[in-house]
Amino acid sequence: MASAHVAEPARIAPFEDQHKDGLAVLVVDIQRGEFGLNASAAGQPDLVDPAGFFRNAGGEIWVALKNGRAGEEVVGAVAILDFGEGRAALRKMFVRADLRGRPHRIAERLLEVLIAWARERGFTEIYLDTLDAFAAARRFYARHGFEELTKADMPADFPAMNWNARFFRLALSSVDT
């Protein structure tokens, strides 16, 4: 009788400098290949120095790591940026296409880590912006308690990416622990 192969789950860990190249490849490949953006790592300060960009602003960045041909590979990421008054911006939520959804749950696990971290530090709200083309991402955020807002409803000091069109907010008080 053949046994079902159970894939090894990805490991979620705080970003380290050794993950920089893998993170850049993951993000830029998705931005270019899936969404046709003219993106480069050099044009994104949060990919040039991920640890400095997020941690120097009171935030954090995590990666999902999975054993691959060349050792541990970055297969997912998420980051959070403090923009004051108990509010945070969710940034760089990316998961490699072949590892999205069940049974992997990488995006869900990354979001759980981010929310737990935010709660521990007293954040009360998490905001994000995403491209209109990221329909699956919008559904994911809605399933996890984020409410869609208009740009006018967003805090004036939210660090929006100028090409993004859809906005969301999560009140941490509304999320189960």
ZATIMAR-522883 format. One record per residue (C-alpha): residue number from 0; x, y, z; chain. Coordinates in steps of 0.2 Angstrom, whole numbers. Example, Ala and Ser with C-alpha at 12.3 -4.5 7.8 and 13.67 -1.06 7.14 Angstrom:
k	u	v	w	c
0	62	-22	39	A
1	68	-5	36	A
//
This chain:
k	u	v	w	c
0	0	0	0	A
1	7	17	-5	A
2	8	30	8	A
3	3	48	3	A
4	18	60	2	A
5	16	74	15	A
6	25	90	10	A
7	37	97	23	A
8	29	113	29	A
9	38	129	26	A
10	47	137	41	A
11	42	155	45	A
12	57	165	52	A
13	62	183	54	A
14	72	190	39	A
15	91	188	40	A
16	103	196	28	A
17	106	179	20	A
18	88	179	13	A
19	90	196	4	A
20	93	189	-13	A
21	80	175	-12	A
22	67	188	-6	A
23	71	200	-21	A
24	70	186	-33	A
25	53	180	-26	A
26	45	197	-26	A
27	52	204	-42	A
28	48	187	-51	A
29	30	189	-45	A
30	28	207	-49	A
31	35	205	-67	A
32	29	187	-71	A
33	12	187	-64	A
34	7	205	-65	A
35	17	213	-79	A
36	25	226	-68	A
37	41	234	-74	A
38	49	231	-57	A
39	67	229	-50	A
40	74	226	-33	A
41	85	241	-35	A
42	69	252	-37	A
43	62	246	-21	A
44	70	252	-5	A
45	62	239	5	A
46	71	226	-6	A
47	88	235	-6	A
48	89	234	13	A
49	74	224	20	A
50	80	223	38	A
51	84	241	39	A
52	69	247	30	A
53	57	239	41	A
54	66	237	58	A
55	72	255	58	A
56	54	260	56	A
57	48	250	71	A
58	42	235	60	A
59	48	218	55	A
60	49	206	41	A
61	47	188	40	A
62	51	175	27	A
63	44	157	23	A
64	58	145	20	A
65	58	128	11	A
66	71	116	8	A
67	75	116	-11	A
68	89	111	-23	A
69	101	124	-17	A
70	97	123	2	A
71	83	134	10	A
72	74	144	-2	A
73	63	160	1	A
74	46	155	-4	A
75	36	168	5	A
76	37	184	14	A
77	27	197	24	A
78	32	213	33	A
79	25	226	44	A
80	29	245	45	A
81	24	256	60	A
82	16	272	55	A
83	11	279	72	A
84	-4	280	84	A
85	-5	261	85	A
86	-7	259	66	A
87	4	248	55	A
88	5	245	36	A
89	6	227	30	A
90	19	226	16	A
91	28	213	5	A
92	15	199	6	A
93	21	187	-7	A
94	20	168	-9	A
95	27	158	-23	A
96	13	152	-35	A
97	15	134	-33	A
98	14	135	-14	A
99	-1	145	-12	A
100	-17	139	-3	A
101	-20	122	4	A
102	-11	112	10	A
103	3	124	12	A
104	-6	138	21	A
105	10	149	19	A
106	1	166	17	A
107	-11	162	31	A
108	4	157	43	A
109	14	172	38	A
110	-1	183	42	A
111	-4	174	59	A
112	14	178	64	A
113	12	196	58	A
114	-4	199	68	A
115	3	190	84	A
116	19	201	83	A
117	8	217	80	A
118	-3	213	95	A
119	12	210	106	A
120	18	227	102	A
121	1	236	105	A
122	-4	239	87	A
123	-23	241	85	A
124	-25	242	67	A
125	-16	235	51	A
126	-19	244	34	A
127	-13	239	17	A
128	-14	243	-1	A
129	-14	231	-15	A
130	-15	232	-34	A
131	-32	230	-42	A
132	-25	216	-52	A
133	-22	205	-36	A
134	-39	198	-35	A
135	-34	183	-25	A
136	-25	194	-13	A
137	-40	204	-10	A
138	-51	188	-7	A
139	-37	182	5	A
140	-38	198	15	A
141	-57	199	16	A
142	-57	180	22	A
143	-45	185	36	A
144	-56	200	43	A
145	-49	215	33	A
146	-62	227	27	A
147	-60	236	10	A
148	-59	255	12	A
149	-59	269	-1	A
150	-43	279	-3	A
151	-53	294	6	A
152	-56	283	21	A
153	-37	279	23	A
154	-27	288	36	A
155	-19	303	28	A
156	-2	298	34	A
157	-3	280	27	A
158	13	276	17	A
159	3	271	1	A
160	12	265	-14	A
161	7	277	-28	A
162	2	263	-41	A
163	-9	254	-29	A
164	-28	256	-30	A
165	-37	245	-17	A
166	-36	248	2	A
167	-40	237	17	A
168	-40	239	36	A
169	-40	226	50	A
170	-45	231	67	A
171	-35	219	79	A
172	-49	219	91	A
173	-60	210	78	A
174	-48	196	76	A
175	-48	180	86	A
176	-33	176	96	A
//
